[in-house]
């Protein structure tokens, strides 16, 4: 599709671009206003609503945009709605968090929209260079938002580590992309002449299984290239061994941004991974299934990373006392669970990832919101600060208990549904190693109960250090209820989640 025609499908991104510019200008115009927080928050919500309307009004279809740089399809629309939901929750949380000063709220909102724009591009990118530019857009804005509190030494240290790890991961990913370009003479992942079509071409002898012995150098280069590209994706989703930035960044960044960082860019990273691996190395067959077009063992590579990631994340979380660091390692573990679905290399596996991501946004943002509410009162984020929360702020404590049980994967909470679908997709794939991967996932879920239960124990069974009741803003209470209720309902009736995921990937088949 030519550039002019493609603009019809690019309206949401255009609105986000206008929102970034408008919010910067508006911040200057209302700088001296006593109602600047209300004005800027209302304006940001309005821009999100406009983006949502543009997304809803976008023509349906499955077409390449701008000559194959982007792809318009149901998967793109799914992730865009997910990003908008996470951004809306963040915008509602920020003003009363006391972590972003009123004088800089406009800058924060504008940068958040720039980050959102990069995530939209990540969700639809089907060209190697477009993937790189989208990932870098998200990364660069994330560095700035991490160090947004310039007087905070922890924030500055976190941003520096983030930049260093991000630079290394980006360089490795870009080198892997250069290898792919050298092998295939194209940066397109999909479409005629793209990497996927070249690998699927039965007349090509370079990468077919029967020619493995004939072109070992090319086969080795392909494996190295894929591993290097996976490094860039792994950095965005915080999987081993590119996870080391995560705990420091989560602890040092403003907590509202930490909440967004734990769900938004992670989901965008999985959008890139799904598009890249399924477009390049899998071919869809009638009925909605996928078959490999090369013997490259990418599912096995991801399966190994998945097992190590979830195990390291859960075991390290056990010894944490700071809740932001604990949730950081928990986030690493959940990246491992999500990678299990990707390693299944099936429609059911991807749909399980999509279901899990929806639930993960609800329960993870909700958990961080309780951390913000407590830190507003105590100034601390350690487990000891949550002692006695059950009688000091019962609604917040009950909501956090719901989120923690759901993160563990205990029925009847929605987190159980997400984990069950992922484990089932891996087992359905068959094979001893896939079953063992599912067993490792179940054991890790049991381990996670230990450190989540420590928080619940502190809230309901331990005496508070300070008996004064915690004043939770009415807005926060409303958001907590709005997040906790779906976690409970979707744990009992999950059909809408499955239908949405099936419509986004696989045309309604598999789950």
PAPA-194039 format. One record per residue (C-alpha): residue in one letter; x, y, z. Coordinates in pm, whole numbers, plus 50000, padded with zeros to 5 digits. Layout:
AXYZ/...
end
This chain:
X500005000050000/X501365034349902/X502085061350158/X499005082750090/X496595053650119/X498395041050429/X497635073450613/X494035061550658/X495345034550890/X497885057251060/X495435081451223/X495965069051585/X499715074751559/X499105108751403/X496845118451694/X499525107351942/X502115128451760/X499835158751779/X499205151252147/X502935152152228/X503325186552069/X500085199852214/X500885189052570/X504295205752560/X502705238152440/X499835235552688/X502305230652971/X503825264552888/X500425281652861/X499085269653198/X502355271353389/X501035298453625/X497535284453660/X496405271654001/X494415244253824/X497275231753607/X497075195953737/X493375192953657/X493785209853318/X496745188553211/X495185156053334/X491885163453161/X493745172652844/X495765140352852/X492605119552903/X490965138152614/X493895130552384/X493715093952485/X489995094152406/X490705109152063/X493295082052000/X490775055752104/X488135070151871/X490645070551585/X491555034551659/X487905023851671/X487095041951345/X490085027751158/X489175006050856/X489374969050924/X491734947450726/X495024929350713/X497234950750491/X500854962550480/X501384999850529/X504005023550387/X505474997850153/X505724970750417/X507224990250707/X504124984850922/X501264960050927/X497604967650990/X495894937051134/X493854926151441/X497044919551639/X498104955851603/X494674967751715/X494744944552018/X498064957952144/X497074994052077/X493984990452298/X496124973852564/X498605002852557/X495805028652578/X494375011352885/X497745010853061/X498355047552970/X494925058053100/X495575041353436/X498965058653460/X497525092953380/X494875088853650/X497475078053906/X500165104453849/X498665137253983/X497995124954339/X501095103054368/X503285131454506/X506165117454299/X505815141054003/X505785177854089/X502945199153956/X505455221553775/X506655192353561/X503415173153513/X502965185853156/X506415173653057/X505685139553206/X502395136453018/X503965146852688/X506825122152725/X504355094652820/X502505100852493/X505805099352303/X506475065952469/X502985054552373/X503675064252012/X506805042652008/X504855013352150/X502185017051880/X504945014751619/X506464984251788/X503094966751773/X502864970351394/X506494970651273/X507304944051013/X510624957650887/X513914952851072/X514844989651064/X511324999751167/X511534975651459/X514854990851562/X513585026851537/X510435018451733/X512395000652007/X514815029852031/X511955054852052/X510525036052349/X513955031752507/X515105067952480/X511895081652630/X512055055352905/X515545067053002/X514265102553046/X511185092553245/X513265069953470/X515445099453573/X512525123653581/X513195132153947/X516515148953880/X517355154954248/X516935117954334/X520265099654327/X518535065854295/X516695077853988/X519905090553829/X521735058253904/X518835037753766/X518715058153446/X522485054353394/X522285016653430/X519255016253202/X521115035652934/X524185013052954/X522214980552932/X519934995152668/X522855006652454/X524494972452467/X521244954352387/X520464978052099/X523954973851954/X523724936051971/X520254936351815/X521374959451535/X524334936751458/X521974907051438/X519784926551197/X522824934250982/X523524896950962/X519954890550852/X520274917150585/X523504901350465/X521804867450439/X518554878150275/X519374911950112/X516214927150259/X515014942950582/X511414931850526/X510244904150760/X506964897350578/X505664901050226/X507004890649888/X510774888249898/X510824891950276/X512744869750515/X509724847550580/X508924842150212/X512574834350130/X512764808350405/X509464793050295/X510494791449928/X510874754449846/X513094763049548/X515674779349773/X518454756049886/X520234779450124/X518214773950439/X516124743050372/X516604713750607/X518004691250335/X520694716950255/X521924720650610/X525164702850539/X525714722650223/X525624757450376/X526824754450739/X528184790050749/X524854804650641/X522974783050891/X525304793651173/X524964830251074/X521184826951083/X521274812151434/X523614839551558/X521484866651397/X518304853951559/X519954851551902/X521244887251866/X517824900551764/X516374881752058/X518774901452280/X516994933852191/X513584918652253/X514784902652577/X515984936452701/X512514951552653/X510724923252832/X513464919653102/X514334883253037/X517604866853137/X520384876253068/X519174911652983/X517244916353307/X519874932653525/X518634968153468/X515134959553587/X515354960053972/X517314992753989/X515105009953734/X511894998653903/X513165011154239/X514615044254117/X511935055253870/X508805073853985/X506365046754091/X503575056853848/X506045052953562/X507295020253713/X503735007153699/X503495016453330/X506995003553253/X506134969653403/X503264963753160/X503474986752854/X506964981852707/X506884945352815/X503724939752609/X505294958852317/X508344936252336/X506134905652303/X504334921752008/X507694924751829/X508674889151921/X505394874451798/X505564892851468/X509234885351406/X509304848351487/X505964838551340/X506424859151023/X510004847950958/X510174811851076/X506594798751073/X504034794350797/X500314794950864/X498384764950735/X494644760750676/X492864757651008/X494924784551182/X497944763851279/X501624770451207/X504434748651073/X508154756251077/X509774766450748/X513304759650872/X514954737351130/X516204767151327/X515434756751689/X514084790551799/X511334775452019/X513964755452210/X516134786452256/X513194806052393/X512114776752610/X515544775652777/X515494813252833/X511964810152972/X512934783953231/X515994803553347/X514114836553355/X511184825053567/X513454805653805/X515924834153859/X513134859653900/X511234839654161/X514234828154363/X515714863154379/X512374878754474/X512294857554790/X515034877854960/X513714912454866/X512224935755127/X511614966354907/X508324960754726/X509384978154405/X512424955654378/X510294925554471/X507814933854196/X510744939153958/X511944903554008/X508334892053997/X508054909753661/X511124890953539/X509484858253646/X506284867253462/X508324874453149/X509474838353182/X505884825853198/X504974846152890/X507994832752701/X506594797852761/X503664806852538/X506024819452269/X508134787752290/X505044767052212/X505224781751859/X501504777051815/X498334797351778/X497184786052123/X500484797552274/X500234832852131/X496574836052228/X497484825452582/X500114853352587/X497484878752484/X495064867352755/X497824868353015/X498884903452914/X495364917052962/X495184902453311/X498754913053388/X497934949553320/X495054948253568/X496854931153853/X500314946853818/X499164982853785/X496804976654076/X499624963254293/X501824993454220/X498895016654293/X498675002854647/X502435008354684/X501915044854582/X499035048854827/X501105035355117/X504255054955028/X502205087355022/X501545081655391/X504685064355520/X507295075955271/X508545039855250/X508115010755012/X509334981755229/X507224952355344/X507374965455702/X505514996755586/X502544974655495/X502114960355845/X498574964355969/X497334977855635/X494304955255671/X492744977855936/X494415010855836/X493225009455472/X491054978255434/X489964983855073/X493544989054953/X494754958855151/X491964936555020/X492604948054662/X496344941254697/X495574906454831/X493424899854523/X496204911654292/X498864890954472/X496804858954467/X496134864954098/X499844870754028/X500534837554199/X498024820153975/X495594807654239/X491994801154132/X489434816454109/X491464847354012/X492144857553652/X495884851253684/X495114814153714/X493344814653377/X496334831253209/X498854806853353/X496634776653283/X496284786152916/X500034790952881/X500874757953051/X498214740152844/X499584754352518/X503074741352602/X501784706852701/X499604704852387/X502704710952178/X503934677352303/X507364663452371/X509244656052691/X510994689852711/X507774709452665/X506144689852945/X509194696053164/X508964733353086/X505344733153202/X506364714953522/X509074741253585/X506434768153539/X504104751753794/X506934748054047/X507904784454001/X504314795054063/X504454776354393/X507684794454483/X506114828154407/X503384821554662/X506014823654937/X507074859654876/X503584871754785/X502274856055108/X504854875955307/X503134907955198/X499654894555280/X500904882855620/X502294917455695/X499014934255596/X496624912555794/X498564893756063/X501234918056187/X500914949056403/X501414982456235/X504475003756308/X502185033956300/X498525029656403/X497335061056226/X494855052755945/X496065057655590/X494105082555383/X493735067755036/X492455092754776/X488925085054657/X490215083054298/X492735056354400/X490045036554582/X487825037754275/X490635026554044/X491574998154281/X487994985554286/X487754989353907/X490874967753870/X490154941854140/X486594933954030/X487574923053675/X490394901853820/X487734883254020/X485094881753746/X487464871253468/X488734843253692/X485214828553685/X484074838853337/X486984842453097/X485194836952765/X485454873952661/X489234872852705/X489544841752494/X487324855752219/X489324888152204/X492644869652192/X491364845351930/X490104874051713/X493484891551743/X495584861451642/X494464830651457/X491104842651328/X489104827651614/X490754793651619/X492774774451881/X491534785252225/
end
